[in-house]
Amino acid sequence: MEETMEERAEFVVEGERVALGPLRMDLVPLMRRWSNDLEVANANGWVVPWTLEAQRERLAGRTGPRFADFTVYDRSDQEPIGFSSLFEIDHRNGSASFGIFLGERRDRGLGTEATRLTLDWAFTVLGLHNVMLSVAGWNRRAIQTYAKAGFHELGRRREAGVTMGRRYDAVYMDILASDFQRAGGSVLAARRPLDD
């Protein structure tokens, strides 16, 4: 029996416990469920209900050289558990913004590995120099995850966000390609073709 694209997970980057693959339209209902889960959405500052149509439009609009979006999979059973993104990619200056959204299996270290794999894509495949993110100041778990991956806090924007009726500081963090190499380096570098 031949597998259809919807039935098969396609990995483009594989780590020890996590793999990244392209975003898949057949996963839109699952992504919508994650986005509408109040606990998950609150942790990411997204407290707007998503319809299937809005989630499809969001996914369809994320194409071109300014985006690199991935489905995050747990390699133990190849189940999708979230997505990660490089966006606002500026190839001229070698910079981008980063985001990750885990809808399943949080608090297992999978987010740290997915972050590192996405950064590996940014620095090794795209040749970027600097990746930045913003995170809610109260989300210490996310801040620790980003620090483990090699991000450094570069500043705060005071009371810049509101979630569940409470104001919070936006924490800005960034990482350079050299920071990434010092924090453990690339799994993709070994796959680069050798110069002749």
N, C-alpha and C positions, 0 to 999 in steps of 0.2 A: 504494500500500500504506500503510495506516494504522500509525503508530508506536504501540507500547504504552508505558506509563509506564516499564517496565524498560529500554527501548531508548533513551530520550531523557534527556539530562542537562538538568535544569531549574536555571537559575541565578537566584539572588535578589540577588546582589551580584557585579559584575564589575570586576576590576582590569585592569591591563595584561597580566599573564601568568597570573593565577590567578582563578578564580571560585569562589563558594560557592553551594551549593544545599542543599535539605533532605536529611536522612539518608534513605537508601532501604533498605528491607528486602531488596531483591534484591542488595544489596552486602554482606550479612552474611557470606557465605563469604569474600569478599575481606578484610573487616575481621578476620575470625577468623584468616586466614592472616597478616596483618600483626601481629596481637596475639600470635601464636605464633612469630614470627620473633624469635629470641633477641637479635639485635643491636638490632632496633627496640624490643622490649619492655624490654630492659635500659636503653636511653636514657630511657625513660619511667617506669622503676621498676615495671613490670608484669612480673613473672616467674611468673605463674600461667597455666597452659595453659587456653585457652578452647575449649569445645565450641560447635558451631553453636547448640544450644539455649540455652546461657548467653549467647552473643552476641545472639541474638534477644531474649531476656528483658531484657538490658541496654538494648537499643535501644528496646524497647516501653515500658520503664519511664521513659524520659526525655521525658516530655511535661508540659505544663502551664506555668504562668507562671514557674517556677523554673529552666527550662532553655531554651537556644537553641543547638541543635546543627546543625552544617553538614557536608556532604561537601565536601572541598576538591578542585577540579579543576584540571588543567593546561590552560589555554585553547588551547595549541598543537594538541592533539588531543582535547580534552574528556574525557580519561581521569581517573578518580578516583585521587587520590594520597594521601588521608588524610582526617582529619576534625578539626574544631575545635569547641570548646564554650565557652559561657558557662553556668555552673551556680551553684547557691546564689544565684540572683538575688534580691535584696531590693529590691523596687520602692520601699518606704517610705523606705529609707535611700539608695537609688541606688547600690548596690554589687553586685558579682558576683565570682566566681572564673573564671579562664580556663585552658584547656588546649588543646594541639594535639598531634596524633599524625600524623606523616607516615610512611606505610608504603612510599612509593616516592619516587624523585627528590629525595633529600636533597642538601644542599650545592650547591644551584643558586639560592638566594635566594627560592625559592617559599614557604618557611615564613615568612619575614619579611613578604612581601606578604599571605599568608593571615592572619597575626596582625593586621596593620593593618586588613584588611577586616573581621575579626571585631570588632575594637575599634571600627571605624566603626559597625557594627551596634549595639554596646553604647551608644555615646555619642550617635549621631545618631538611630537608630530607637527604642531603648529609653529614651533620656534618662538613662542612668546617669551617676554622677559619679566613681566609683572602681572600678577592676578590679584584682584581685590574683592572683598566681600563686605557686606553689612549684616549685622546680626543684632537682635534685641539684647540689650544689656542684661536683662533678667535671665536669659537663656544660657546659664553657665555650662550646661552639658554641651551645647553646640560650641561655645567658646573654647572649651577644653578639647573637643574633637578637632577644631581647626588648629589649635596650638600644637596638638600631637602631629598633625599633618605638616607643620612647619610655618604656619601663618603667625604674624606678629601684629599686635595691636598698634595702630598708628594714630588713633584718636577717637573721640566720641562727639556725637552731636546730641546735645542735651535735650531731653524730653521731645525727641523728634518723632516719636511714634505713639500710638495708642492702641491697646488691645484689651478687650473685655473691660473697657472703661477706665483703664489705668495707663498713665503716661510712662514711657520708658526712654532711656537713652539708646541711640543707635550707636553700636560699636563698629568701627571700621578697622578691618584687618587686611594685610596684604602679605604676599610672598613673592620673592624673586626666584628666578631659575636657580641661582647659586644657593639660596636657602633650601630649596627643594633637594638639590644634590647633597647638601650637608645633612639633611634630615633622613636620608636613606636612599635617595636616588631613584633611578628609572628601571622599570621592568621592560620598557619598550626599547631602550637604547641597544640592547643585545640584538634586537630585530632589525636595526638600521642596516642598510646595505653598506658594505665597505667601499671606500674610495678606491678607484683604480690607480 
